[in-house]
Amino acid sequence: MPTLSTPPTVIVVGAGPAGLTAAIALVRQGIPTLVVERRTAPSPFPRATGVNLRTMELMRAWGLEQSVRSGAVAGETTGWVGPTLVSPDGTEVSMGFPSAADAALLSPTTGIIAPQDHLEPVLMEHFLSFSAASVLVGTTVIGFTADQDGVIVSLRQGDERSTVRAAYLIGADGARSTVRRHSGIPMRGPGELAAYLAVVFHAPLAEFVDKPLHGLYMLTRQGPPWVFLPTDACDRWAFSMTWDPTRETLADYPPERLAELIRSGAGVPDLEVDIAWVSDFAFTAEIADRYREGRVFIVGDAAHRMTPRGATGMNTAIHDGYDLGWKLGWVLRGWADESLLDTFEAERRPVGLRNMERSTHSSDQRDVSKDYLDDIADRVPHVWLPDGHTSTLDLLGDGLLIMTGPGGHAPLPVPTPAIPVVVHVLDPATADALHLGVDGAMLVRPDGQPIARWDVSPDASIISSAIATLGVAVGEHTPVVERAELVLG
Ligand SMILES: Cc1cc2nc3c(=O)[nH]c(=O)nc-3n(C[C@H](O)[C@H](O)[C@H](O)COP(=O)(O)OP(=O)(O)OC[C@H]3O[C@@H](n4cnc5c(N)ncnc54)[C@H](O)[C@@H]3O)c2cc1C
């Protein structure tokens, strides 16, 4: 077993989207973080392809927007329903993403169609660019013990076993989470709803299908629809259909039979099809009773399973990972006390529950077209600053942000000895767009969630009280601006 150059403060189990996002949020704050991943190579199945608006905002904040976008399918974040892929009788449907025009009003970025097997390496490369990062691949977490001082995690790599200690453990180890099981956290919900056969194939389908491509094609047939997804910028597609694993096995679907099914779904009888990979998966909907057991947290699919409907599984996992990562980083840096960690489950479990429940409905059972609003409802609105390329969201950093109207006192007395607080005096138009009066001010968390708004410039004690709600100790009435910067608008 390799030795670690830096003893980890946090161990993250699983290098999927949830684990990597949590790990990045921690190492960006300098917290020594070890990711343990049992796989040695990426999954051959692209899985999620819908990367939503809020996820892309996080990627933008980390400077990863272009890298993620470079793996995108050239197409729209819309769905399509029709009898075959090439039929002229199809209808465009919403995938729960905003139109390009709506996205431009709401955000400095847009959602995209990009496969999970492109996103994960981008996240891993970014994680490993930090000196606080370490990773063990081909290594399985087989158990752990936890007490009030920390965790001791048991690892298996080949025939070798070892243990590693840390202050906290994050289970981002997917639907069959070992961490969740060892924590004794039960799951509830409808459970398994349908069984699907999943096929990854290469075919020059883009030559036959109308442009721009859609992110999802649902073929109307007798019974449940067949689904086709473009999964890269070239010719790789995924095809899935319901099947009955109690009566059939994968051996009943040799490549030639699958190729025929794909040709008939495509509506292109002589389509050249190269089957790359076949497997099965279940549409499952359930959620963990709780997201934390002492020093152990669970995020992503380990905490909730949702069907692919609505494209929320990976996005919710990423938002969980980010939420826990910044909060745990704050606590470990001594910026906030443990009470901040209680807000992880309080804020994220209702989102997991909502998305899990929504994913049990098919697209003809509920209108998904405005779902994207829920992910951005709690953050400050996006407004372009006068320079035309900086968004209000770009003002957010590791610490706290105070945005004031043009008449705001700058620098405000910012009474916190530990946390960097950026004070940004807005121009009149931006302040107006945020409904901040000339003397108004707004205190904002690093994830963009406003903590407090004031119509008149707040004094130090008012700011102290607002900051204290985050579990941050502040010197009462001590107008210290230590480590704070002033950014002028
Ligand atoms: C067909 C399909 C289509 C989908 N489409 C979408 C979509 O369009 N949009 C969307 O948002 N979501 C979609 N999803 C869901 C999405 O893929 C998952 O929600 C997402 O992968 C969850 O990420 P995660 O990091 O929580 O877990 P995972 O991606 O499952 O990662 C868990 C990681 O932990 C590792 N691991 C597990 N146990 C251990 C252990 N004991 N020790 C060490 N490592 C371990 C695993 O190897 C894995 O790498 C889709 C899923 C499927 C199956």
The ligand as an ORCA input file, in Angstrom:
! r2SCAN-3c Opt
* xyz 0 1
  C     -28.323      5.542    -17.502
  C     -28.120      6.675    -16.537
  C     -28.312      7.968    -16.997
  C     -28.144      9.032    -16.120
  N     -28.354     10.308    -16.586
  C     -28.187     11.363    -15.742
  C     -28.277     12.728    -16.223
  O     -28.493     12.995    -17.417
  N     -28.069     13.746    -15.328
  C     -27.791     13.473    -14.011
  O     -27.644     14.431    -13.238
  N     -27.664     12.196    -13.546
  C     -27.841     11.137    -14.374
  N     -27.642      9.861    -13.919
  C     -27.278      9.625    -12.510
  C     -25.790      9.796    -12.244
  O     -25.017      8.956    -13.065
  C     -25.493      9.494    -10.764
  O     -26.451     10.149     -9.973
  C     -24.093      9.955    -10.372
  O     -23.111      9.091    -10.904
  C     -23.925      9.990     -8.851
  O     -22.617     10.380     -8.545
  P     -21.927      9.901     -7.195
  O     -20.581     10.537     -7.213
  O     -22.828     10.134     -6.054
  O     -21.802      8.326     -7.319
  P     -21.039      7.431     -8.380
  O     -20.917      8.120     -9.680
  O     -21.711      6.104     -8.358
  O     -19.572      7.289     -7.791
  C     -19.282      6.474     -6.692
  C     -17.827      6.074     -6.776
  O     -17.472      5.390     -5.577
  C     -16.667      4.261     -5.901
  N     -16.825      3.303     -4.802
  C     -17.955      2.651     -4.442
  N     -17.735      1.912     -3.327
  C     -16.442      2.098     -2.983
  C     -15.622      1.604     -1.915
  N     -16.119      0.802     -0.981
  N     -14.332      1.993     -1.875
  C     -13.809      2.837     -2.804
  N     -14.553      3.342     -3.838
  C     -15.851      2.977     -3.913
  C     -17.233      3.780     -7.226
  O     -16.294      2.996     -7.947
  C     -17.554      5.103     -7.924
  O     -16.476      5.591     -8.683
  C     -27.786      8.776    -14.771
  C     -27.564      7.471    -14.337
  C     -27.719      6.429    -15.193
  C     -27.478      5.012    -14.713
*
